[in-house]
Every structure is written in C-alpha cells, then in structure tokens.
Amino acid sequence: MPVPLYQAKAEFFRMLGHPVRIRVLELLQDGPMPVRDLLAQIDVERSNLSQQLAVLRRSGIVTASREAETVVYSLAGTDVADLMRAARRILTDLIAQQQDLLNELREAETGEVKAS
C-alpha cells in the first residue's frame, strides 16, 4: 500500500529536523564541499557529521563523490537550496511579526500609545 503524500512529506521534514543537517544543506547551497571544510564550518565531532551526512545521502538530497582521498558532498538538486531560502524567508516573517507583537506589549505595559 503506498504511503499517503502527507505522510511522505512529514517523514521528509522529520529527516530535515536536525540542526547539523540543516547547517550542511545551508553550506552546500554555495556549491560542493569536502568533508574537511564542512567539519571546519560546523562545530561537531567527525563521527556525528558522518552520521548526519549518511542520513542526507540515504534520503537522496545530497550526493557524495570521491576526489582522490577526499569525499565531496553536494546538493542533489536546486530544489533543496530553494527550500532553505524559503525557510529563511518564512522565519524572517515570523520573527518580524513576533517583534511587532513584542513592541505592542511593551507599549501597552508602559502606557505609551504609538502614533501610526
């Protein structure tokens, strides 16, 4: 029996639900990167990075290639970079809305009225 689309989407977002994986995807937006460079940019143990890269590789959203003794990772397609940019825009909007609400609460607390 095929998995419903909403369930497949939920599993996809669960797979993305780790800070190291998100950071890897952000870094790979700029192009392929060797593991040593990823390690230099992400403050985790090599074994932890390896685990997270394996999850991303199994999911098919990153690919790995070997160049001599170096393993280089890259995004499997441009859609992932688009998703990361969309997430950034959504978060920016949410935080801006929260900041507006916080400002309103502070103004109400001090009895100030904001002129619009």
All heavy atoms as an XYZ file, in Angstrom:
907
protein
N       0.833     -1.166      0.000
C       0.000      0.000      0.000
C       0.889      1.245      0.000
O       1.777      1.382      0.836
C      -0.898     -0.018      1.240
C      -1.823      1.123      1.351
S      -3.006      0.746      2.662
C      -4.240      1.895      2.263
N       0.669      2.179     -0.922
C       1.521      3.361     -0.986
C       1.300      4.284      0.217
O       0.225      4.336      0.799
C       1.094      4.050     -2.283
C      -0.233      3.475     -2.643
C      -0.321      2.128     -1.982
N       2.348      4.996      0.555
C       2.299      5.944      1.668
C       1.569      7.203      1.188
O       1.861      7.712      0.107
C       3.733      6.308      2.115
C       3.729      7.394      3.171
C       4.468      5.077      2.607
N       0.623      7.706      1.973
C      -0.055      8.951      1.584
C       0.960     10.097      1.474
O       1.956     10.140      2.199
C      -1.040      9.219      2.716
C      -1.162      7.929      3.451
C       0.107      7.169      3.229
N       0.679     11.019      0.583
C       1.577     12.139      0.346
C       1.865     12.927      1.620
O       3.013     13.280      1.897
C       1.006     13.062     -0.738
C       1.861     14.265     -1.108
C       3.253     13.835     -1.563
C       1.165     15.086     -2.186
N       0.844     13.182      2.429
C       1.069     13.950      3.660
C       2.024     13.221      4.596
O       2.822     13.846      5.294
C      -0.257     14.285      4.366
C      -1.036     13.088      4.855
C      -0.784     12.533      6.101
C      -2.027     12.517      4.057
C      -1.493     11.433      6.548
C      -2.744     11.419      4.507
C      -2.467     10.880      5.743
O      -3.163      9.786      6.184
N       1.969     11.895      4.613
C       2.874     11.130      5.469
C       4.304     11.185      4.918
O       5.255     11.334      5.678
C       2.408      9.682      5.575
C       3.219      8.869      6.562
C       2.658      7.472      6.758
O       1.504      7.204      6.453
N       3.483      6.585      7.265
N       4.434     11.093      3.601
C       5.762     11.194      2.985
C       6.374     12.569      3.265
O       7.567     12.677      3.551
C       5.660     10.934      1.486
N       5.549     13.613      3.189
C       6.037     14.962      3.490
C       6.478     15.066      4.946
O       7.517     15.655      5.255
C       4.961     16.005      3.209
C       4.733     16.271      1.745
C       3.634     17.311      1.570
C       3.302     17.559      0.124
N       2.220     18.559     -0.023
N       5.693     14.496      5.856
C       6.042     14.527      7.277
C       7.376     13.823      7.517
O       8.220     14.313      8.274
C       4.934     13.891      8.115
N       7.581     12.691      6.872
C       8.846     11.964      7.014
C      10.005     12.775      6.449
O      11.099     12.799      7.017
C       8.737     10.596      6.340
C       7.828      9.651      7.104
C       7.511      8.369      6.343
O       8.146      8.085      5.306
O       6.601      7.646      6.804
N       9.763     13.462      5.335
C      10.791     14.312      4.738
C      11.194     15.423      5.713
O      12.376     15.650      5.958
C      10.268     14.909      3.421
C      11.195     15.905      2.801
C      12.333     15.490      2.121
C      10.930     17.263      2.898
C      13.192     16.417      1.543
C      11.783     18.196      2.324
C      12.916     17.765      1.647
N      10.199     16.106      6.288
C      10.521     17.189      7.221
C      11.142     16.661      8.507
O      11.985     17.331      9.108
C       9.285     18.055      7.500
C       8.989     18.999      6.372
C       7.895     18.794      5.553
C       9.818     20.071      6.109
C       7.625     19.663      4.496
C       9.566     20.951      5.060
C       8.464     20.742      4.252
N      10.766     15.457      8.934
C      11.419     14.844     10.099
C      12.897     14.607      9.797
O      13.757     14.835     10.640
C      10.736     13.523     10.455
C      10.037     13.562     11.781
C       9.562     12.213     12.273
N       8.918     11.363     11.295
C       7.634     11.419     10.949
N       6.844     12.316     11.502
N       7.128     10.594     10.066
N      13.175     14.158      8.571
C      14.561     13.921      8.176
C      15.355     15.223      8.226
O      16.525     15.235      8.593
C      14.590     13.311      6.768
C      15.966     13.040      6.218
S      16.712     14.437      5.357
C      15.494     14.825      4.138
N      14.725     16.333      7.905
C      15.410     17.624      7.955
C      15.549     18.146      9.378
O      16.286     19.107      9.614
C      14.637     18.663      7.128
C      14.627     18.473      5.627
C      13.761     19.544      4.976
C      16.028     18.488      5.051
N      14.873     17.525     10.328
C      14.758     18.048     11.682
C      15.977     17.867     12.561
O      15.841     17.462     13.720
N      17.146     18.175     12.057
C      18.353     18.122     12.878
C      19.218     19.324     12.520
O      19.457     19.580     11.333
C      19.111     16.815     12.624
C      20.168     16.557     13.624
N      21.374     17.229     13.636
C      20.208     15.707     14.670
C      22.103     16.787     14.642
N      21.426     15.870     15.289
N      19.697     20.067     13.513
C      20.467     21.288     13.227
C      21.705     21.054     12.355
O      22.019     21.886     11.501
C      20.872     21.798     14.606
C      19.968     21.129     15.568
C      19.500     19.858     14.938
N      22.395     19.947     12.553
C      23.595     19.687     11.743
C      23.201     19.464     10.285
O      23.863     19.970      9.372
C      24.406     18.491     12.299
C      25.531     18.100     11.346
C      24.963     18.827     13.678
N      22.126     18.747     10.052
C      21.679     18.517      8.671
C      21.306     19.820      7.996
O      21.660     20.061      6.837
C      20.502     17.549      8.648
C      20.893     16.152      9.047
C      19.700     15.208      8.978
N      19.833     14.259     10.065
C      18.853     13.729     10.736
N      17.597     14.017     10.444
N      19.083     12.875     11.708
N      20.589     20.671      8.722
C      20.207     21.966      8.157
C      21.459     22.780      7.838
O      21.562     23.395      6.769
C      19.279     22.736      9.120
C      17.943     22.003      9.281
C      19.078     24.178      8.645
C      17.127     21.882      8.012
N      22.426     22.789      8.741
C      23.658     23.562      8.503
C      24.403     23.033      7.288
O      24.916     23.810      6.477
C      24.544     23.527      9.755
C      25.762     24.404      9.633
C      25.373     25.874      9.570
N      26.567     26.678      9.410
C      26.715     27.616      8.479
N      25.739     27.904      7.648
N      27.836     28.293      8.387
N      24.479     21.723      7.140
C      25.129     21.127      5.968
C      24.442     21.612      4.696
O      25.096     22.041      3.737
C      25.105     19.584      6.039
C      25.451     18.960      4.692
C      26.065     19.084      7.120
N      23.115     21.557      4.681
C      22.367     21.980      3.491
C      22.590     23.464      3.202
O      22.728     23.852      2.038
C      20.882     21.673      3.657
C      20.533     20.182      3.769
C      19.048     20.000      4.040
C      20.974     19.413      2.542
N      22.651     24.278      4.245
C      22.936     25.703      4.041
C      24.309     25.899      3.406
O      24.461     26.680      2.470
C      22.879     26.459      5.366
C      21.491     26.628      5.928
C      21.487     27.273      7.298
O      22.538     27.332      7.973
O      20.405     27.723      7.699
N      25.298     25.192      3.921
C      26.656     25.333      3.398
C      26.764     24.838      1.959
O      27.475     25.433      1.141
C      27.647     24.587      4.293
C      27.872     25.201      5.673
C      28.652     24.244      6.565
C      28.579     26.549      5.552
N      26.059     23.777      1.639
C      26.143     23.203      0.290
C      25.396     24.040     -0.748
O      25.560     23.810     -1.949
C      25.634     21.762      0.292
C      26.476     20.767      1.089
C      25.866     19.375      1.013
C      27.926     20.752      0.613
N      24.612     25.012     -0.313
C      23.954     25.910     -1.265
C      24.974     26.667     -2.105
O      24.699     27.026     -3.244
C      23.077     26.933     -0.539
C      21.832     26.360      0.057
C      21.033     27.443      0.751
O      20.229     28.094      0.107
N      21.260     27.629      2.036
N      26.155     26.900     -1.543
C      27.197     27.646     -2.246
C      28.013     26.764     -3.184
O      28.906     27.259     -3.868
C      28.129     28.323     -1.240
C      27.402     29.359     -0.401
O      26.441     29.966     -0.918
O      27.793     29.554      0.761
N      27.727     25.468     -3.193
C      28.438     24.559     -4.080
C      29.008     23.373     -3.324
O      28.950     23.319     -2.092
N      29.547     22.414     -4.056
C      30.111     21.213     -3.434
C      31.190     21.565     -2.411
O      31.888     22.572     -2.546
C      30.720     20.450     -4.617
C      29.983     20.959     -5.811
C      29.668     22.395     -5.507
N      31.294     20.702     -1.403
C      32.237     20.979     -0.321
C      32.806     19.666      0.217
O      32.064     18.729      0.475
C      31.497     21.746      0.783
C      32.384     22.307      1.854
S      31.434     23.319      3.035
C      31.473     24.877      2.193
N      34.125     19.616      0.403
C      34.723     18.424      1.005
C      34.356     18.312      2.489
O      34.076     19.318      3.149
C      36.228     18.628      0.851
C      36.436     19.971      0.282
C      35.110     20.596     -0.004
N      34.392     17.106      2.987
C      34.051     16.855      4.386
C      34.915     17.697      5.319
O      34.404     18.261      6.290
C      34.179     15.345      4.726
C      34.003     15.106      6.217
C      33.168     14.544      3.937
N      36.196     17.836      5.034
C      37.080     18.610      5.927
C      36.614     20.062      6.039
O      36.696     20.667      7.107
C      38.535     18.530      5.472
C      38.833     19.271      4.201
C      40.328     19.275      3.852
N      40.494     19.829      2.536
C      40.410     19.149      1.399
N      40.191     17.847      1.428
N      40.555     19.756      0.228
N      36.080     20.630      4.948
C      35.578     22.006      5.000
C      34.262     22.079      5.780
O      34.012     23.052      6.498
C      35.386     22.575      3.591
C      36.717     22.785      2.873
O      37.788     22.609      3.501
O      36.683     23.112      1.670
N      33.415     21.068      5.618
C      32.185     21.018      6.407
C      32.519     20.953      7.891
O      31.922     21.650      8.707
C      31.324     19.821      5.997
C      30.669     19.894      4.620
C      30.074     18.540      4.228
C      29.603     20.978      4.587
N      33.495     20.114      8.234
C      33.915     19.996      9.642
C      34.427     21.330     10.184
O      34.166     21.672     11.336
C      35.009     18.942      9.786
C      34.543     17.522     10.021
C      35.696     16.545      9.908
C      33.845     17.389     11.357
N      35.154     22.067      9.356
C      35.697     23.355      9.788
C      34.582     24.373     10.038
O      34.737     25.268     10.868
C      36.677     23.891      8.739
N      33.465     24.235      9.342
C      32.363     25.186      9.451
C      31.322     24.796     10.506
O      30.546     25.640     10.944
C      31.638     25.309      8.097
C      32.484     25.880      6.999
C      32.689     27.375      7.177
O      31.822     28.068      7.682
N      33.851     27.863      6.780
N      31.282     23.509     10.855
C      30.264     23.012     11.785
C      30.967     22.455     13.007
O      31.811     21.578     12.896
C      29.392     21.908     11.126
C      28.785     22.417      9.826
C      28.307     21.441     12.087
C      28.107     21.332      9.005
N      30.602     22.912     14.170
C      31.270     22.520     15.408
C      30.682     21.211     15.942
O      29.888     21.227     16.888
C      31.136     23.639     16.439
C      31.950     23.362     17.681
O      32.968     22.647     17.588
O      31.560     23.854     18.759
N      31.043     20.097     15.282
C      30.619     18.767     15.724
C      31.773     17.792     15.545
O      32.732     18.069     14.825
C      29.380     18.241     14.943
C      28.163     19.092     15.193
C      29.666     18.111     13.475
N      31.643     16.667     16.199
C      32.629     15.605     16.024
C      32.503     15.011     14.628
O      31.414     14.999     14.045
C      32.396     14.491     17.056
C      32.586     14.923     18.494
C      34.038     15.232     18.813
O      34.935     14.539     18.280
O      34.266     16.176     19.587
N      33.605     14.507     14.117
C      33.611     13.895     12.780
C      32.572     12.775     12.680
O      31.857     12.667     11.691
C      35.001     13.349     12.456
C      35.091     12.672     11.099
C      36.487     12.170     10.797
N      37.396     13.239     10.463
C      37.538     13.736      9.236
N      36.827     13.258      8.257
N      38.396     14.709      9.001
N      32.450     11.968     13.729
C      31.506     10.842     13.692
C      30.063     11.337     13.605
O      29.240     10.755     12.897
C      31.691      9.941     14.909
O      31.457     10.673     16.100
N      29.747     12.434     14.316
C      28.404     12.996     14.265
C      28.122     13.540     12.867
O      27.042     13.300     12.314
C      28.254     14.102     15.315
C      26.828     14.598     15.454
O      25.949     14.280     14.666
N      26.604     15.410     16.450
N      29.068     14.257     12.296
C      28.879     14.774     10.941
C      28.689     13.629      9.966
O      27.818     13.684      9.097
C      30.058     15.652     10.522
C      29.960     16.238      9.114
C      28.727     17.131      8.964
C      31.228     17.008      8.770
N      29.474     12.578     10.110
C      29.340     11.410      9.226
C      27.947     10.808      9.301
O      27.353     10.463      8.274
C      30.356     10.332      9.598
O      31.543     10.539      8.926
N      27.430     10.685     10.513
C      26.070     10.153     10.695
C      25.043     11.014      9.976
O      24.159     10.511      9.283
C      25.694     10.124     12.181
C      26.192      8.957     12.945
C      25.677      9.038     14.384
O      25.651     10.107     14.991
N      25.251      7.907     14.907
N      25.150     12.325     10.158
C      24.167     13.229      9.563
C      24.288     13.259      8.045
O      23.276     13.318      7.332
C      24.306     14.642     10.165
C      24.190     14.689     11.667
C      23.003     13.929     12.225
O      21.925     13.906     11.642
N      23.193     13.280     13.367
N      25.509     13.191      7.538
C      25.704     13.127      6.088
C      25.112     11.839      5.520
O      24.526     11.848      4.433
C      27.190     13.238      5.738
C      27.806     14.627      5.930
C      29.324     14.549      5.833
C      27.248     15.608      4.915
N      25.242     10.756      6.255
C      24.675      9.472      5.803
C      23.156      9.562      5.708
O      22.551      9.052      4.748
C      25.091      8.350      6.747
N      22.521     10.216      6.674
C      21.063     10.386      6.629
C      20.677     11.191      5.390
O      19.758     10.821      4.648
C      20.547     11.084      7.914
C      19.085     11.483      7.772
C      20.742     10.178      9.126
N      21.388     12.278      5.141
C      21.087     13.119      3.976
C      21.337     12.372      2.666
O      20.576     12.511      1.708
C      21.923     14.403      4.023
C      21.589     15.378      5.147
C      22.622     16.497      5.231
C      20.185     15.943      4.972
N      22.383     11.581      2.643
C      22.712     10.797      1.439
C      21.646      9.733      1.180
O      21.180      9.575      0.053
C      24.090     10.169      1.618
C      24.815      9.871      0.341
C      26.248      9.392      0.546
N      26.397      8.386      1.577
C      27.012      8.569      2.741
N      27.560      9.721      3.032
N      27.100      7.607      3.619
N      21.234      9.016      2.247
C      20.192      7.986      2.086
C      18.873      8.584      1.615
O      18.132      7.959      0.872
C      19.975      7.237      3.401
C      20.992      6.154      3.667
C      20.574      5.249      4.817
N      20.267      5.951      6.049
C      21.140      6.260      7.009
N      22.400      5.919      6.868
N      20.761      6.891      8.092
N      18.587      9.803      2.051
C      17.339     10.446      1.655
C      17.393     10.914      0.205
O      16.355     11.208     -0.385
C      17.041     11.630      2.567
O      17.917     12.698      2.271
N      18.590     11.023     -0.341
C      18.733     11.415     -1.737
C      18.830     12.913     -1.971
O      18.809     13.349     -3.120
N      18.960     13.709     -0.911
C      19.028     15.149     -1.147
C      20.456     15.686     -1.238
O      20.659     16.823     -1.641
C      18.193     15.969     -0.139
C      18.682     15.808      1.265
C      16.742     15.624     -0.249
C      17.960     16.721      2.244
N      21.434     14.844     -0.856
C      22.834     15.177     -1.146
C      23.475     13.990     -1.835
O      23.018     12.845     -1.712
C      23.650     15.549      0.127
C      23.065     16.751      0.842
C      23.817     14.380      1.058
N      24.536     14.281     -2.560
C      25.317     13.230     -3.201
C      26.757     13.361     -2.729
O      27.183     14.445     -2.316
C      25.262     13.332     -4.733
O      25.779     14.605     -5.135
C      23.835     13.165     -5.247
N      27.467     12.263     -2.814
C      28.873     12.261     -2.425
C      29.692     11.722     -3.582
O      29.274     10.789     -4.271
C      29.082     11.384     -1.191
N      30.845     12.326     -3.793
C      31.774     11.820     -4.801
C      33.170     11.839     -4.195
O      33.451     12.608     -3.283
C      31.717     12.681     -6.068
O      32.063     14.018     -5.768
N      34.001     10.973     -4.707
C      35.360     10.891     -4.181
C      36.306     11.539     -5.185
O      36.273     11.243     -6.368
C      35.749      9.430     -3.952
C      37.099      9.276     -3.272
C      37.345      7.868     -2.826
N      36.532      7.461     -1.694
C      36.774      7.770     -0.426
N      37.808      8.522     -0.128
N      36.005      7.337      0.540
N      37.125     12.433     -4.674
C      38.166     13.071     -5.461
C      39.484     12.757     -4.768
O      39.803     13.357     -3.752
C      37.939     14.578     -5.560
C      36.664     14.946     -6.295
C      36.380     16.440     -6.290
O      37.231     17.222     -5.824
O      35.295     16.811     -6.761
N      40.195     11.775     -5.302
C      41.412     11.245     -4.677
C      41.059     10.700     -3.300
O      40.239      9.814     -3.194
C      42.511     12.298     -4.633
N      41.631     11.278     -2.235
C      41.356     10.809     -0.866
C      40.237     11.600     -0.190
O      39.948     11.384      0.974
C      42.635     10.921     -0.020
C      43.768     10.051     -0.510
C      43.427      8.569     -0.407
O      42.913      8.137      0.647
O      43.656      7.857     -1.392
N      39.627     12.515     -0.921
C      38.646     13.427     -0.337
C      37.237     13.089     -0.797
O      37.002     12.847     -1.976
C      38.980     14.877     -0.761
O      40.304     15.180     -0.363
C      38.028     15.862     -0.136
N      36.296     13.096      0.156
C      34.888     12.921     -0.183
C      34.263     14.314     -0.243
O      34.401     15.108      0.686
C      34.148     12.046      0.850
C      32.673     11.924      0.500
C      34.793     10.667      0.930
N      33.606     14.586     -1.371
C      32.988     15.889     -1.597
C      31.476     15.698     -1.664
O      30.981     14.826     -2.373
C      33.510     16.519     -2.909
C      32.805     17.835     -3.190
C      35.021     16.718     -2.838
N      30.763     16.532     -0.919
C      29.303     16.472     -0.893
C      28.726     17.631     -1.681
O      29.300     18.719     -1.722
C      28.789     16.511      0.550
C      28.902     15.174      1.220
C      30.071     14.794      1.851
C      27.847     14.274      1.180
C      30.188     13.553      2.439
C      27.952     13.035      1.768
C      29.123     12.677      2.391
O      29.238     11.440      2.963
N      27.562     17.385     -2.272
C      26.844     18.444     -2.976
C      25.347     18.175     -2.880
O      24.922     17.053     -2.588
C      27.288     18.523     -4.431
O      27.069     17.301     -5.085
N      24.566     19.226     -3.112
C      23.114     19.068     -3.142
C      22.747     18.274     -4.390
O      23.345     18.451     -5.448
C      22.425     20.431     -3.179
C      22.610     21.321     -1.957
C      21.907     22.653     -2.164
C      22.089     20.639     -0.700
N      21.749     17.411     -4.246
C      21.326     16.578     -5.376
C      20.566     17.384     -6.415
O      20.468     16.969     -7.560
C      20.481     15.411     -4.880
N      20.045     18.528     -6.035
C      19.303     19.378     -6.963
C      19.123     20.757     -6.380
O      19.424     21.005     -5.217
N      18.602     21.666     -7.181
C      18.444     23.051     -6.730
C      17.227     23.239     -5.834
O      17.130     24.248     -5.137
C      18.324     24.003     -7.939
O      17.204     23.593     -8.729
C      19.586     23.975     -8.777
N      16.310     22.285     -5.837
C      15.101     22.422     -5.025
C      15.408     22.535     -3.533
O      14.714     23.244     -2.804
C      14.144     21.251     -5.257
C      13.485     21.308     -6.620
O      13.518     22.387     -7.254
O      12.943     20.283     -7.059
N      16.444     21.845     -3.082
C      16.796     21.903     -1.656
C      17.265     23.308     -1.285
O      16.878     23.848     -0.246
C      17.865     20.842     -1.298
C      18.300     20.980      0.151
C      17.334     19.450     -1.563
N      18.071     23.919     -2.147
C      18.514     25.293     -1.896
C      17.312     26.233     -1.881
O      17.237     27.135     -1.043
C      19.532     25.722     -2.952
N      16.362     26.004     -2.777
C      15.133     26.814     -2.794
C      14.369     26.645     -1.486
O      13.842     27.621     -0.940
C      14.235     26.419     -3.972
C      14.835     26.752     -5.324
O      15.766     27.592     -5.391
O      14.379     26.165     -6.321
N      14.299     25.419     -0.984
C      13.614     25.151      0.273
C      14.290     25.867      1.436
O      13.629     26.449      2.297
C      13.552     23.642      0.538
C      12.906     23.205      1.848
C      11.443     23.612      1.890
C      13.043     21.703      2.021
N      15.614     25.863      1.471
C      16.354     26.552      2.539
C      16.101     28.062      2.485
O      15.923     28.707      3.521
C      17.861     26.273      2.433
C      18.264     24.833      2.693
S      17.977     24.314      4.395
C      16.480     23.390      4.219
N      16.070     28.622      1.271
C      15.791     30.057      1.135
C      14.358     30.367      1.564
O      14.100     31.369      2.231
C      16.053     30.518     -0.297
C      17.546     30.684     -0.607
C      17.781     31.345     -1.950
N      17.421     30.492     -3.069
C      18.219     29.569     -3.602
N      19.441     29.390     -3.108
N      17.831     28.847     -4.611
N      13.411     29.500      1.184
C      12.007     29.698      1.584
C      11.882     29.636      3.105
O      11.169     30.453      3.708
C      11.112     28.659      0.923
N      12.566     28.699      3.739
C      12.526     28.589      5.203
C      13.065     29.858      5.851
O      12.505     30.356      6.831
C      13.326     27.368      5.668
N      14.119     30.403      5.280
C      14.696     31.643      5.819
C      13.701     32.794      5.705
O      13.525     33.578      6.642
C      15.982     31.986      5.073
C      16.711     33.177      5.643
C      18.021     33.352      4.966
N      18.768     32.116      5.147
C      20.071     32.048      5.318
N      20.772     33.135      5.318
N      20.666     30.896      5.485
N      13.013     32.896      4.562
C      12.011     33.958      4.387
C      10.857     33.791      5.372
O      10.406     34.769      5.984
C      11.482     33.955      2.951
C      12.431     34.558      1.934
C      11.773     34.774      0.574
N      11.109     33.598      0.047
C      11.698     32.660     -0.706
N      12.975     32.769     -1.016
N      11.019     31.632     -1.155
N      10.388     32.564      5.533
C       9.288     32.302      6.466
C       9.693     32.669      7.887
O       8.947     33.341      8.607
C       8.833     30.827      6.383
C       8.160     30.561      5.028
C       7.906     30.468      7.542
C       7.972     29.085      4.708
N      10.878     32.247      8.303
C      11.353     32.566      9.650
C      11.522     34.067      9.842
O      11.195     34.613     10.897
C      12.669     31.845      9.944
C      12.546     30.357     10.225
C      13.923     29.715     10.295
C      11.772     30.112     11.492
N      12.032     34.739      8.831
C      12.196     36.188      8.909
C      10.852     36.861      9.136
O      10.714     37.741      9.992
C      12.854     36.723      7.619
O      14.142     36.121      7.493
C      12.997     38.236      7.651
N       9.840     36.430      8.378
C       8.496     36.994      8.544
C       7.923     36.695      9.927
O       7.339     37.569     10.566
C       7.542     36.461      7.469
C       7.853     37.002      6.082
O       8.626     37.984      5.974
O       7.332     36.432      5.102
N       8.089     35.460     10.393
C       7.567     35.091     11.711
C       8.230     35.892     12.821
O       7.561     36.380     13.742
C       7.758     33.593     11.962
C       6.904     32.644     11.137
C       7.331     31.200     11.372
C       5.433     32.822     11.457
N       9.524     36.048     12.726
C      10.249     36.799     13.753
C       9.857     38.268     13.711
O       9.688     38.906     14.760
C      11.770     36.596     13.610
C      12.114     35.144     13.973
C      12.549     37.583     14.472
C      13.522     34.726     13.621
N       9.670     38.808     12.515
C       9.234     40.207     12.395
C       7.863     40.386     13.037
O       7.623     41.370     13.748
C       9.207     40.637     10.931
N       6.959     39.439     12.818
C       5.626     39.512     13.426
C       5.726     39.434     14.949
O       5.019     40.155     15.663
C       4.730     38.399     12.897
C       4.343     38.570     11.448
C       3.666     37.328     10.886
O       3.276     36.434     11.621
N       3.536     37.264      9.568
N       6.582     38.554     15.439
C       6.764     38.430     16.884
C       7.345     39.720     17.462
O       6.960     40.146     18.554
C       7.665     37.242     17.207
C       7.016     35.910     16.929
C       7.968     34.741     17.088
O       9.164     34.906     17.256
N       7.424     33.535     17.012
N       8.267     40.331     16.730
C       8.864     41.583     17.193
C       7.804     42.678     17.263
O       7.766     43.456     18.216
C      10.013     42.013     16.275
C      10.748     43.239     16.763
C      11.416     43.030     18.114
O      12.036     42.010     18.364
N      11.278     43.997     19.001
N       6.927     42.727     16.254
C       5.836     43.703     16.275
C       4.943     43.490     17.493
O       4.567     44.448     18.179
C       4.992     43.606     14.998
C       5.733     44.087     13.760
O       6.776     44.764     13.904
O       5.269     43.770     12.642
N       4.603     42.236     17.775
C       3.768     41.922     18.927
C       4.475     42.301     20.225
O       3.876     42.877     21.132
C       3.388     40.441     18.922
C       2.511     39.959     20.065
C       1.195     40.729     20.107
C       2.245     38.462     19.922
N       5.747     42.001     20.307
C       6.525     42.349     21.496
C       6.532     43.863     21.706
O       6.355     44.338     22.832
C       7.955     41.821     21.370
C       8.897     42.110     22.525
C       8.372     41.505     23.822
C      10.290     41.579     22.213
N       6.701     44.616     20.639
C       6.677     46.070     20.744
C       5.318     46.560     21.243
O       5.250     47.458     22.087
C       7.014     46.723     19.402
C       8.470     46.524     19.030
O       9.319     46.276     19.876
N       8.758     46.630     17.746
N       4.247     45.971     20.730
C       2.898     46.337     21.183
C       2.725     46.034     22.671
O       2.158     46.838     23.416
C       1.836     45.584     20.380
C       1.632     46.097     18.980
C       0.555     45.311     18.239
O      -0.450     44.922     18.873
O       0.739     45.092     17.030
N       3.200     44.886     23.098
C       3.084     44.523     24.508
C       3.864     45.484     25.392
O       3.389     45.897     26.458
C       3.576     43.089     24.728
C       2.680     41.986     24.179
C       3.398     40.642     24.232
C       1.377     41.923     24.963
N       5.050     45.847     24.967
C       5.862     46.782     25.749
C       5.192     48.152     25.827
O       5.204     48.790     26.876
C       7.254     46.902     25.141
C       8.105     45.691     25.430
C       9.502     45.867     24.898
N      10.310     44.720     25.281
C      11.317     44.246     24.557
N      11.652     44.826     23.424
N      12.006     43.199     24.980
N       4.630     48.588     24.694
C       3.937     49.873     24.683
C       2.712     49.847     25.599
O       2.464     50.814     26.318
C       3.520     50.241     23.254
C       4.685     50.613     22.366
C       4.303     50.718     20.899
O       3.104     50.571     20.558
O       5.204     50.949     20.084
N       1.965     48.762     25.580
C       0.787     48.636     26.435
C       1.187     48.620     27.908
O       0.497     49.185     28.756
C       0.009     47.367     26.088
N       2.319     47.991     28.192
C       2.791     47.904     29.574
C       3.208     49.267     30.123
O       2.969     49.575     31.280
C       3.976     46.931     29.645
C       4.424     46.625     31.048
C       5.469     45.543     31.063
O       5.103     44.365     30.927
O       6.646     45.890     31.175
N       3.792     50.077     29.279
C       4.261     51.388     29.729
C       3.198     52.467     29.538
O       3.426     53.608     29.930
C       5.542     51.807     28.973
O       5.240     51.888     27.582
C       6.668     50.836     29.226
N       2.083     52.113     28.923
C       1.009     53.066     28.722
C       1.229     54.011     27.569
O       0.499     54.970     27.385
N       2.268     53.733     26.774
C       2.549     54.579     25.619
C       1.583     54.238     24.495
O       1.159     53.096     24.341
C       3.975     54.362     25.113
C       5.027     54.777     26.106
C       6.432     54.454     25.602
O       6.572     54.091     24.418
O       7.360     54.548     26.394
N       1.276     55.225     23.713
C       0.439     54.997     22.533
C       1.295     55.315     21.335
O       1.868     56.397     21.229
C      -0.829     55.905     22.556
C      -1.616     55.720     21.290
C      -1.644     55.607     23.790
N       1.361     54.364     20.437
C       2.177     54.529     19.241
C       1.372     55.258     18.183
O       0.260     54.863     17.853
C       2.634     53.162     18.715
C       3.522     53.248     17.520
C       3.959     51.851     17.087
C       4.798     51.921     15.843
N       5.222     50.598     15.395
N       1.931     56.327     17.648
C       1.267     57.058     16.567
C       1.532     56.326     15.263
O       2.665     56.046     14.934
C       1.816     58.480     16.502
N       0.472     56.012     14.565
C       0.642     55.295     13.291
C       0.487     56.225     12.126
O      -0.249     57.125     12.087
C      -0.393     54.185     13.168
O      -0.170     53.232     14.173
